[in-house]
Amino acid sequence: MSDAATTSPAEAGAPVEQTAAPSGIGILLVNLGTPDAAEPEAVRRYLREFLSDPRVIEKDTLLWKALLNGVILPLRSRRKARDYRKIWNRESDESPIKTVTRSQAEKLAVMLEPLGAHITVDWAMRYANPSIVSRLEKLAAKCDRILIMPLYPQYSAATTATVCDEVFRFMLRQRRQPALRILPAYYDDPHYIEALASTLKAHLQALPFQPDVIVASFHGMPREYVLKGDPYELQCIWTTHLLRGQLAVGDDKLKLTFQSRFGRAEWLQPYTIDTVKALAKQGVKNLVVITPGFAADCLETLEEIAVENAHVFRRHGGQNFAAIPCLNDSEPGMLMLQQLATRELKGWV
């Protein structure tokens, strides 16, 4: 064997930085994101980052960029800022999705203490702040294993995959990479379905009316994305099917719809707002809407469903409308997150 093969870097005169190797386990909860303030400029920064992601809007043309910067951002930023002000957590001066996701991370850290391992639980937003990179930098400094938990029950390239993209971009820049695990989509996980069912039942018991129909509204996506192979629609269908079984109801009682349509392209149907309007016109007086694809209440649930869709329902003849809160940091929701995390940590703890 040659001398070069047996000489250490230090003996050869190369500088060697002596640093303690990280040895902990990190968990990072990731949700979509939110503006830093309920003001047009902050909303514009957030929307620019979000709508410039090629996973979200699969367009990279000069026409799209001109439309985005010249028309969509100026108009949509002002309108969405008004909507954010309706739901803003003024006590913490932040969007509810931040308040909830922070609480989920704090509660999960406590729930995982009995595992006996050195586990650090943190949280991030895919767009805006706190960023995935800023949180991963802190975790990687003290953890040699990191579990990423995208809080999207149903997989989509526009949600889960873009979280992974950002994580992998961070990893590409690291000389000393931690071991990495990604929580898979949990659209059919029994703990998730049970949490949805038990939460819905509890809220129904507290309502002053019983619904004639329950609408399960998922975030929409362009039909084109599904035709390209995205499994999102099928996973939404399967979640709804399992939830019907758990509740012992048929598709006439629990209807699947898709919300938050954007642009002129065809999106997944039936559309939530059209279904709500049609049900009211058909004589449905009591309506409940649940949003199983959202892990935390946000603009799409608190304003689009609880305000906009409620108004449409009543304007067209409906009477009683209730938007059921997301799982958030509720006891069923946190138990589900604990069970998912514990499953993914096997072999590490």
Secondary structure, DSSP 8 states (H G I E B T S, - for coil): --HHHH--TTTTT----------EEEEEEEEEEE-SSSSHHHHHHHHHHHHT-TTTS----HHHHHHIIIIIHHHHHHHHHHHHHHH-BTTTTB-HHHHHHHHHHHHHHHHTGGG-S-EEEEEEEEEESSBHHHHHHHHHTTEEEEEEEE--SS--TTTHHHHHHHHHHHHHT-SS--EEEE----TT-HHHHHHHHHHHHHHHHHSSS--SEEEEEEE--BHHHHHTT--HHHHHHHHHHHHHHHHT--TTTEEEEEE---SSS-BSSSBHHHHHHHHHHTT--EEEEE-TT-SS--HIIIIIIIIIIHHHHHHTT--EEEE---STTSHHHHHHHHHHHHHHTTTT-
